[in-house]
Every structure is written in C-alpha cells, then in structure tokens.
Amino acid sequence: MRQWHLARVRVTIGAIHDTDLIGVLRKLGLYEGVVEGRYKCFVCGRRITLENIGGIFRSKDEKINFVCDNIKCLITAAEITSKINREITAIQSQTQLHTG
C-alpha cells in the first residue's frame, strides 16, 4: 500500500475581471492574436479563445504564456509561477546580502 504525503502550498494569483480582459490583452498587444486563434495553452495545447482564457503568465525568459480554463492547466500554471517567484525572491535576497 502506498502512502501519499501531500504538501499544502499557498499561491497568490493575480486576477483580471472579465470586463477588463480585452483592455489588458490590447495593452499587451495580444488581443488580435487571441481573436485570430494564434495562441495555445502552455500546458495542454488547446487553442486559446476569449471564452476559454484561464490565465496569462510570464515565464523566466519573459515570454507571455496563455493557459486555458481547464483546472489541471490552471494548477500547473500556478505551480510554475510560484516556482519562478520563489527563484526570483531567492536571487533578490542573495543580491541584497552581497550588496548590503
């Protein structure tokens, strides 16, 4: 019999209200691409539309990635962004130790 030990992790996720989504996409220069179906979910590859956008996140290389509204994809994206944020915080802490 296997025992699973699951860690509880708290992740902060920024939110954009549906009414602001189009404005945000336009500001980022992504609106036309979404409407034309040029983007896919970073996790599952599903084509992103205005109806199924679950999230947007920036990867380590500063590329903007889309995630669809599938809960598994949202969780994966939250884990990825949490890891990136932890790494950034660690680097900033190390830099402050060496410069302070």
Secondary structure, DSSP 8 states (H G I E B T S, - for coil): -----------------HHHHHHHHHHTT-HHHHHTT--BBTTT--B--TTTEEEEEE-TTS-EEEEES-HHHHHHHHHHHHHHHHHHHHHHHHHHHHH-
